[in-house]
Amino acid sequence: MRILHTSDWHLGRTFHGRVLDDAHAAFADHLVGLVAAERIDAVVISGDVYDRAIPPNDSVALLDETLRRLTERTRVVLTPGNHDSARRLGFAADLMGERLLIRARMGGLDRGIVLPDAEGRDALIIHALPYLDPDAARESLPPLLADRLGERVGDDAAGRPGEEGTDGAPEGDGGTGDDRAPAARLPRSHEAVVSAALRLVAPDLARLRSGRSARLPSLLMAHAFVVGGRASDSERDIRVGGVDSVPAGVFTDLGGSEAAGTSGGLDYVALGHLHRPQELARPLTPGGEPGPRLAYSGSPLPFSFDETGAKSSIIVGLGPQGVKSLERVETPVIHRVATVRGTMDELLSPAHDSAVGAWVRAILVGERPPGALAALKERFPDLLAFSHEAPARAQRERIAVTSAIDPMAVAAGFLADVTGRPAAPSELAVMRGAYEAALADGRSAR
């Protein structure tokens, strides 16, 4: 089986005010062409399809058209991320055909998808986890664990109202007379809710593999910050309760499930959330064997100036023994991004000619001459961000401003402190004119 792994499209996003619709459309064309050229058996999209819960109409239209084109050529499995609205993205999911599978509800965590190969034989098991927000999932997962596994979730011993106290007994109802048992909740962390979801996956994976003459490989989709991943400046913070990461080991022991051993384990974890393409170190099984391969496809476009590396999707080859191959395919570059840093003379020198034509962030080091920003905009027509690192200066002595001090001396000192240089005669003249005009206005108002 050849699976194309992608994520974090963020349709509707802008880059420092620049619309990315043309770049997203070019990526969609690239993806459709790649599916046809590489004979892809399925595309998996691991969350953050949209950039916000209520996307622009043009973004909805582009996704609609892209999914139509993809499903004409292959199957697509799609899950929501933390930027998406799971309810909106999953609308009418149960009515869609077998070519498009959207898994947006937690009730489907333990319903694995068995995909056929080109000959129609069962060839791959996919479990698709939507983004699991701890505040919501810690309450909605315990009933599933109880119903499907008979697992009673122990509360987090925090003794909060409506939870169990440290001795395991329900706390009092505050004198209301209501003796109903409080709802069980998982600990408030991403590790807790992802582990719980994996405990639901484990017995289903064992069931789907049971009784077959050949082992079916397993792929799991997840949208999370896994320990060891390198973030960039453009991901939205998903910390909840101070805990935002998931240890890689939970994908090896399937959240501590008793069925982890009989399930046969995961082979590939198709991750979304981090925008840098990267493969994580493989966690080890209790027996010291390498666990599943975990990789982020990364976003198809750069969304911050620190994302200057190549963007890509991943083609994963899977067979009975697991992952046979993993190939990154670079996505087309419509808008280059570049950061230039240096003194004014350095920024205007030929050393930065390669940044001309890119979307540029300029960092000016040292003194800022008059008209610096205008000169840089002429040098780099697509200058989108600018910052100034003033030269280091010795700490100036604090002077108390009183009526005995010449206001012009105070203003000139302030200008010198901010710019790192003495005020020019022309600047002193402007300040003198402003000061004298203010004095004249004050006298005329009397």
Secondary structure, 3 states (H helix, E strand, C coil): CEEEEECCCCECCEECCEECHHHHHHHHHHHHHHHHHCCCCEEEEECCCECCCCCCHHHHHHHHHHHHHHHCCCEEEEECCCCCCHHHHCCCHHHCCCCEEECCCHHHCCCCEEEECCCCCEEEEEEECCCCCHHHHHHHHHHHHHHHHCCCCCCCCCCCCCCECCCCCECCCCCCCCCCCCCCCCCCCHHHHHHHHHHHHHHHHHHHHCCCCCCCCEEEEEECEECCCCCCCCCCCCCECCECEECHHHHCCHHHCCCHHHHCCCCEEEEECCCCCEECCCCECCCCCECCEEEECCCCCCCCCCCCCCCEEEEEEEECCEEEEEEEEECCCCCCEEEEEECHHHHCCHHHHHHCCCEEEEEEECCCCCCHHHHHHHHCCCEEEEEEECCCCCCCCCCCCCCCCCHHHHHHHHHHHHHCCCCCHHHHHHHHHHHHHHHHHHHHCC
